[in-house]
Amino acid sequence: DENEDISSDAIISFCNEKGYEHIMVYGKIEGEIGKLNREEQEEFFKEIGVKGSVIDRFINKCYSLLNLISFFTVGEDEVRAWTIEQGSTAVEAAGKIHSDIAKGFIRAEVVGYDEFIKAGSFKTLKEKGKTRLEGKEYVVCDGEITHFRFNV
């Protein structure tokens, strides 16, 4: 609708003038995309030159504005994402999981997300010597998979 376009342009212009962050939401299209399977969604986003759904972009923008990152822990039957402030050390990240892990922190075994996906498991990476051992002051990076060694 022509009026919606004018309204959208006015809002975008206002946000840009004020230096406000904004995300365009195309509700009808997002609703249709939500009905597709994951592979079809990725293909559609690639074709139109958009990086993920509006929900993904909204969450990423919120994390960025709040100065937050995520790291992952991986078990045999569970993968969990943990949210920490950007610049947090390994021992601070360990404390997000449990205070005892932070108190008894020895080292963090760390691997990047892309390496983990390619290998398929933390165990495989560990067997191939592809994990890194990091100390208490190591600054955790967004998306890393981390296993904390600790003794209480």
N, C-alpha and C positions, 0 to 999 in steps of 0.2 A: 504494500500500500504506500502511495506517495507520501501521505502524511506521516507514516511511521518512519520513512527514510529521513524526512526533514527533522523529525523529533530526535532520531538517533544521531544525526549529524550535529544537532544543537547540543546534545548531551556530551558527545565526544569532544566537541570544540570547547565546551565549558570545562571538562575534565583536563584537557590539554593546557588551557589557559591557567588553571589553578595548580597544575602539576600533580593532579590526582591520578592514581592508577585506575585502570578500567579494563573490563573484559566484555567483549561483545557476546551476547547470548542470542542464538537463533532457536527459540523454544520449539517451534514446529519441527525443524530439521533435527534438533537434538533428540526429540521424542521418537522420530523415525529411526535415527541411528541406534537408539537404545534397543530397538527390536532386532538388530542384526547380531550375528555371532561375533566374537572377538576378532577373528581374521577379516571378516567383511568390514567391520568398523575400521580396522587399521588401514585396509585398502582404500576405503572411502576417504579417510582423513588424508592419506597420502595423495590421492587424486586432486583434492581441493586445496592442498597445501596448508593444512591445519595440523598442529601438533597436539593430538589427543582431543578428548571430549571437553566440553565446557567445565564439567565437574573436575576433571584432572587439572585443567588450566587454573581453575579457581583455587583448588587446594594448593597447587604449586605457588601461585601468586601470594596466597595467605602465608605460606611457610616463608617465602622470601621477605615479605613485609615484616613478619614477626621475628626474622633472623633465626629460623629453625631449620634443622636437617633431620634426616632419619638414618638410622643404622639398623641392621638386621641381626638377629640371632637365629640359628638354624639347629633344630634337633631332628631326631629320626622321624618324628611324626608331626612336627610343627615348625613353621617359619613365623617369626614375629618381628614387626617393625616397632622401633622405639624412637620417640621424638626427643631431641635434645637441642640446646642452643648451639648455633654455629660457633666454633672455636672451643667447644668442650673437650676436655682431655679424656683419655681412656678410662681413668679412674672415676671421673665424673659420670661418664656413660655407664660404667659398671654399677654405680650407685643408683641409676635410674631403674635398673633391674631389681636390685636388692642391696640394702646397706651392708650386709655381710660380704657380698662380693667386692664391694669397694674397700671394706676394712681389711680383707684378706687378699687383696689384689697382688698377683705376682706378675703376670704378663697378659697381653691381649694378642691372640692369633687373629690376623686380619687378612682379608682378601677383597679385591674389588668386585663389584656387582657383575660386570661383564665377564670377568674371569670365572666367577662362580657359575654363571649361566652356561658358559661354554663347557665347563667341566662336568656339570650336572650334580656335583655334591662336594661338600666341604671335605669329606673323607678322601675323595679322589685327589683333591688339591693338596691335602696334607701329605698323602702318600708320595706325591710327585715333588714334594718340597716347595710348593708354590705359595704357601702361606708365609706371612711376615710376622715376626715376633716384635711387639712394640711395648714400651714401658709406660709408666704412669703419666708422663707428661706428653705422650703422643696425642696430637690433635686429630680426633675422629673426623673422617670425611663423609660427605653425603653418599648414602647408598652402600657403604661398606658392610661386608658380612664379618661379624666379630664373634670370637669364642674367648671368653675370659677364663684365664687360669687363676685360681684363688685357693687359699687355705685358711680355714677358720678354726 
